[in-house]
Amino acid sequence: MADDTIVINGGKKLEGTVKISGAKNATVALIPAAVLASDVVTIFDVPNIADVKALATLLNTLNVKVTKKNDHIIIDPTEIQNVTLDDEAVGKLRASYYFMGALLGRYKKVKIKMSGGCYLGPRPIDLHLKGFEALGAHIDYDDGYYMLEAEELKGANIYLDIASVGATINIMMAAVFAKGRTTIENAAKEPEIIDVSSMLNKMGAKIRGAGTSEITIDGVEKLGGCYHEIIPDRIEAGTYIILAAACAKYCKIENVIPQHIESLLMKLEEMGVKMNIGVDFVEVFESHDLKPIEVKTLPYPGLATDLQQPLTALMTQAVGISKVHETIYPERFKHCHELNLMGAEIEVGEASSTISGPTPLFGSVVTATDLRCGASLVIAALIAEGQTTIKGAYHIYRGYDHIKEKLKALGADVH
């Protein structure tokens, strides 16, 4: 289908301003969290991405009324029905697993088909299930469906073997109505967790410590409605800053929280990218003779795994040998093959890649195998001479709000 391709005529210098949308990774948890409320929840600065549409479909399946107006979404769960979640949207969307925690918390019972999303190697939900079991849930898996049930949920001390964002948020949602206190140790610290905790607290939850490695949740009887504004998307911000460093004369990226991408900004400075970092914006100026760098992805506040793929496209233009070490998703290197089709010189090793640069890139037909691979190919296509056709663009639309319009506003030839 035509909507599944992005065609870019590259080699043009971009210029202008781009405004960053609300955080995808917060949005996909905040929307399921709204089903814990007994009243209307209004969420502002919701990005216009495919995942939001899929979540709205799942809410409709649960008889939750969803109204989308401009950049906000009004969720009315007052007539909610706890039905089996087996809509095809579940299979397409990894974040549908957040309905496990939310519905288990609200009803003590949930039946859901196993969720999908980008394939980045194994992403087991064992940690989520271990947390639910600690709270008192019994779990069955049969013919692709998870069935979770508890007579009652009781607060527990839960230690996460890996500081997983998904598990931290899911356990937090399941625990809001549990009797007594739940403590999550070795919790993930990402800003999106703080955002979800902030909304739940506005609804009446008692959550402390979000953003640190120990979160405590004191169970409450009921949650009400609220108004909540989503934080800016740090991965989208990072992507556009990298994109500007690759091919802009000048670009101002607005609605940014620079502390959320400090590790990236430090690496770009190391490369020799000229920037001016403001309170809520980053200006990027044309830079030449970029230096090679070595990066290692780490849990927040380290360099986000979601940014290593876009960063690899920029590394192809650095003078010398750059290296990427991936510690979160060891198989996250499918973009390297696609970039090599465009003229890059990248060798993939075990959970690592070596990029030799600078190499001229040229237009080609490539495939976005996952969301951030797509972002990497968009950047490469803007650098490249000639026309690039990116297939599998639906992956890109899952995480980048109005990407074509934003690129056109910067002067890109994209359709």
C-alpha atoms as one frame of an Amber mdcrd trajectory, in Angstrom:
protein
   0.000   0.000   0.000   1.195   3.536  -0.833   0.907   4.659   2.793   3.428
   1.978   3.704   6.291   3.712   1.870   8.138   6.967   2.416  10.011   8.403
  -0.568  12.798  10.921   0.112  14.899  12.858  -2.385  18.033  13.505  -0.342
  21.094  15.719  -0.437  19.255  18.917   0.568  20.296  21.074   3.519  17.413
  21.476   5.957  16.513  24.584   7.934  13.756  25.613  10.331  11.988  24.724
  13.569  10.394  21.485  14.709   8.152  20.980  17.758   8.424  17.698  19.641
   5.218  15.810  20.459   4.190  14.036  23.672   6.193  10.965  24.657   5.137
   7.750  22.894   6.513   5.522  25.658   4.514   7.448  28.296   1.346   7.659
  26.165   1.093   3.901  25.613   1.058   3.365  29.405  -1.047   6.400  30.387
  -3.982   5.389  28.168  -4.363   1.888  29.732  -3.808   3.452  33.204  -6.982
   5.525  32.670  -9.140   2.379  33.059  -8.242   2.397  36.772 -10.319   5.575
  37.201 -13.975   5.712  38.202 -14.393   9.019  36.363 -13.275  10.805  33.171
  -9.540  11.165  32.461  -8.346  13.837  29.988  -4.797  13.500  28.633  -3.166
  16.408  26.753  -0.351  16.516  24.174  -1.163  13.018  22.887   0.957  12.239
  19.803  -0.895  11.368  16.591   0.670   7.920  16.180  -0.636   4.498  15.161
  -0.201   3.067  18.672  -2.733   5.576  20.064  -5.326   4.467  17.505  -4.710
   0.807  18.458  -5.102   1.599  22.175  -8.342   3.488  21.484  -9.631   0.373
  19.687  -8.841  -1.738  22.760 -10.591   0.770  25.040 -13.668   0.571  22.792
 -13.559  -3.236  23.116 -13.775  -2.715  26.907 -16.791  -0.395  26.385 -14.724
   2.643  27.398 -15.738   5.833  25.597 -12.822   7.575  23.859 -13.044  11.065
  22.336 -10.046  12.522  20.465  -9.899  16.293  20.071  -6.858  17.879  18.441
  -3.961  16.884  20.705  -5.976  15.579  23.640  -7.915  12.444  24.410 -10.901
  12.129  26.752 -11.320   8.654  28.278 -14.582   7.823  30.043 -14.350   4.414
  31.785 -17.630   4.698  33.727 -19.364   1.975  31.639 -16.302  -0.296  31.355
 -16.786  -4.054  30.895 -13.979  -6.498  31.632 -14.150  -8.573  28.441 -11.434
 -10.772  26.885  -8.912  -8.645  24.958  -8.355 -10.545  21.732  -8.765  -7.764
  19.164  -6.114  -7.835  16.408  -4.840  -4.510  17.823  -3.465  -6.508  20.792
  -1.234  -8.537  18.507   0.142  -5.451  16.777   0.923  -3.526  19.927   3.508
  -4.517  22.520   2.173  -1.967  25.001  -1.214  -3.701  25.138   0.346  -5.666
  28.012  -0.302  -2.617  30.212  -3.957  -3.664  30.229  -2.794  -6.699  32.239
  -1.732  -4.555  35.193  -4.588  -2.056  34.878  -7.411  -4.628  34.588  -5.885
  -6.940  37.192  -5.714  -3.942  39.531  -9.304  -2.912  38.869 -11.079  -6.289
  38.546  -8.642  -8.860  40.040  -9.160 -10.701  36.759  -8.014 -10.309  33.143
  -7.838 -12.449  29.992  -5.658 -11.140  27.174  -4.030 -12.405  23.998  -0.222
 -12.183  23.949   0.878  -8.771  22.641   3.108  -7.895  19.660   5.127  -4.809
  18.573   8.583  -4.428  16.978  10.679  -7.595  17.054  13.975  -6.684  18.739
  14.861 -10.122  20.017  13.431 -11.714  23.175  11.437  -9.349  25.401   9.909
 -11.722  27.929   7.131 -10.569  30.196   8.310 -12.925  32.953   9.162  -9.959
  35.193   5.627  -8.575  34.849   4.117 -11.974  35.683   6.478 -12.487  38.632
   5.311  -9.133  40.004   1.629 -10.000  39.554   2.173 -13.356  41.290   3.872
 -11.626  44.216   0.737  -9.478  44.589  -1.383 -12.636  44.781  -2.431 -13.339
  41.187  -2.692 -16.850  39.744  -1.551 -17.034  36.098  -2.520 -19.494  33.366
  -1.357 -19.487  29.761  -3.411 -21.388  27.210  -3.565 -21.245  23.415  -2.020
 -17.751  23.156  -4.035 -16.247  26.024  -2.913 -15.147  29.469  -5.472 -15.498
  32.261  -4.679 -13.649  35.482  -6.911 -13.931  38.523  -6.667 -13.081  42.229
  -9.077 -13.421  45.142  -7.451 -10.284  46.455  -4.251  -8.373  45.736  -1.933
  -7.780  48.684   1.071  -5.471  48.858   4.448  -7.203  48.505   8.174  -6.548
  48.224   9.128  -7.141  44.577  12.707  -7.171  43.281  13.134  -6.847  39.514
  16.067  -8.873  38.155  16.257  -6.360  35.297  15.251  -2.695  35.644  12.426
  -3.088  33.121  10.294  -0.043  32.237   7.300  -2.176  31.230   7.417  -4.340
  34.357   7.870  -1.333  36.658   4.805   0.447  35.210   2.671  -2.700  34.997
   3.323  -3.718  38.615   2.727  -0.110  39.732  -0.722  -0.158  38.056  -1.656
  -3.566  39.483  -0.616  -2.449  42.986  -2.643   0.794  43.288  -5.656  -1.054
  44.764  -3.673  -3.824  46.546  -4.109  -4.000  50.318  -1.134  -2.526  52.158
   2.220  -1.423  50.752   4.017  -2.643  47.635   7.715  -1.930  47.185   9.389
  -2.308  43.771  13.169  -2.611  44.123  15.597  -2.182  41.211  12.785  -0.258
  39.502  13.506   1.396  36.146  14.096   5.173  36.400  12.931   6.435  32.983
  11.084   9.797  32.830   8.030   7.991  31.402   7.658   6.107  34.723   7.584
   9.421  36.599   4.913  10.622  34.150   2.671   7.574  34.719   3.163   7.816
  38.502   2.313  11.529  38.349  -1.003  10.855  36.560  -1.946   8.006  38.914
  -1.216  10.254  41.902  -3.457  12.960  40.415  -6.167  10.270  40.251  -5.670
   9.572  43.973  -2.975   6.861  44.086  -0.219   6.944  46.711   3.003   6.313
  44.798   6.402   7.565  45.960   9.929   7.200  44.580   9.191   7.113  40.827
  12.418   7.999  39.016  14.518   6.222  41.671  15.376   2.530  42.033  12.809
   2.040  44.828   9.117   2.802  44.335   6.502   2.383  47.070   2.769   2.102
  46.419   0.264   2.280  49.276  -3.021   0.748  48.178  -6.149   2.932  47.994
  -9.862   2.089  47.671 -10.704   4.183  44.615  -9.223   6.431  41.903 -10.975
   9.428  40.340 -10.596  11.300  37.062  -7.939  13.920  36.304  -6.316  16.169
  33.707  -2.778  15.280  32.680  -0.252  16.644  30.164   2.262  14.171  28.726
   5.986  14.959  28.880   7.805  15.643  25.564   9.123  12.589  23.709  12.854
  12.340  24.462  13.401   9.770  21.689  11.693  11.937  19.061  13.703  14.929
  20.335  16.939  12.929  20.097  16.046  11.725  16.598  15.477  15.256  15.262
  18.647  16.562  16.939  20.652  13.749  15.269  18.847  14.444  11.980  19.715
  18.155  12.230  23.355  17.326  12.983  23.403  15.127   9.856  21.909  17.483
   7.292  20.757  20.907   8.555  22.162  24.393   8.106  20.264  25.377  11.225
  17.481  23.727  13.163  15.679  24.597  16.394  14.067  21.677  18.189  11.366
  22.943  20.577   9.448  21.340  23.477  12.465  19.385  24.732  13.582  18.507
  28.279  17.381  18.504  27.710  18.093  16.590  30.980  16.166  13.632  29.528
  18.690  13.309  26.660  21.845  14.473  28.422  23.806  11.315  27.520  23.028
  11.841  23.803  23.871  15.563  23.871  27.253  14.789  25.481  28.038  12.243
  22.759  27.060  14.699  20.006  29.328  17.346  21.569  32.104  14.744  21.567
  31.472  14.276  17.826  31.866  18.016  17.271  28.207  18.884  16.636  27.623
  22.605  17.263  24.630  23.134  19.545  23.035  25.688  21.817  21.092  24.005
  24.632  18.286  26.072  26.171  15.802  25.412  28.970  13.240  23.749  26.667
  14.916  23.762  23.235  18.083  22.706  21.410  19.521  24.632  18.460  21.751
  22.698  16.042  24.146  24.443  13.645  25.861  23.082  10.556  28.896  21.041
  11.582  31.785  19.641   9.530  34.480  16.984  10.063  32.567  15.071  12.718
  34.716  12.928  14.991  34.067   9.199  15.482  32.660   8.060  18.836  32.105
   4.881  20.813  28.699   4.442  22.478  27.176   1.917  24.838  23.417   1.701
  25.361  22.362   1.580  29.007  19.200   1.948  31.077  18.249   5.559  31.827
  20.043   7.911  32.428  22.481   6.170  30.061  22.233   6.392  26.275  18.812
   5.088  25.192  18.814   1.941  23.059  16.104   3.663  20.970  18.656   6.272
  19.875  21.528   4.011  18.808  19.915   3.243  15.435  19.358   6.912  14.410
  22.839   7.726  15.764  24.390   5.026  13.549  23.208   6.905  10.430  25.078
  10.014  11.642  28.180   7.956  12.486  28.500   6.996   8.793  29.492  10.644
   8.210  32.141  10.838  10.980  35.830  10.767  10.005  37.166   7.450  11.349
  35.909   4.330  13.117  32.835   4.544  15.382  31.503   1.722  17.560  28.142
   0.798  19.089  27.759  -1.635  22.004  24.142  -2.697  22.610  23.384  -3.936
  26.146  19.565  -3.743  26.107  18.472  -5.515  22.886  21.481  -7.467  21.538
  19.760  -8.142  18.191  18.988  -4.490  17.438  21.182  -4.209  14.323  18.863
  -4.898  11.369  19.269  -1.239  10.297  22.969  -1.874   9.565  22.206  -4.143
   6.599  19.817  -1.527   5.192  22.328   1.302   5.687  24.980  -0.783   3.894
  22.604  -0.996   0.901  22.874   2.817   0.797  26.681   2.814   0.802  27.546
   2.654   4.495  30.430   0.478   5.714  29.159  -1.218   8.853  30.279  -4.521
  10.318  27.980  -6.181  12.829  29.518  -8.215  15.635  28.048  -9.785  18.741
  25.720  -7.116  20.195  27.913  -4.501  18.515  28.628  -2.690  15.285  31.669
  -0.953  13.798  31.038   1.975  11.458  33.778   3.202   9.079  33.349   6.765
   7.845  32.814   9.032   6.207  31.030   7.200   3.394  28.888   8.919   0.763
  25.347   7.556   0.892  23.163   7.120  -2.182  19.443   6.560  -2.737  18.187
   2.980  -2.639  15.144   0.844  -1.823  15.332  -0.136   1.849  13.023  -1.606
   4.495  12.209  -0.332   7.977  12.274  -3.575   9.981  11.265  -1.797  13.200
  10.430   1.694  14.464  13.918   3.082  15.206  15.432   1.302  12.195  12.925
   3.398  10.229  14.182   6.585  11.906  17.759   5.621  11.036  16.804   5.129
   7.372  14.973   8.478   7.231  18.155  10.229   8.414  20.300   8.283   5.945
  17.869   9.076   3.116  18.057  12.810   3.894  21.886  12.662   3.764  21.970
  10.503   0.607  22.242  11.699  -2.972  19.255  10.633  -5.048  15.949   9.014
  -4.192  15.370   6.550  -1.366  12.211   4.490  -0.980  11.626   3.241   2.569
   9.259   0.279   2.777   7.559  -0.790   6.020   6.821   2.838   6.900   3.984
   1.748   9.214   6.706   1.025  11.784   7.770   4.693  11.586   4.196   5.973
  11.990   3.943   3.917  15.194   6.296   6.321  16.941   6.718   9.575  14.999
   3.833  12.038  14.982   3.310  13.804  11.587   6.850  12.931  10.496   6.325
  13.851   6.826   4.812  17.244   7.707   7.600  18.018  10.184  10.287  17.118
   7.626   8.589  19.151   4.870   8.507  22.173   7.193  12.313  21.871   7.419
  12.561  21.838   3.599  12.891  18.101   2.997  11.645  16.614  -0.281   9.539
  13.807   1.168   6.330  12.118   0.071
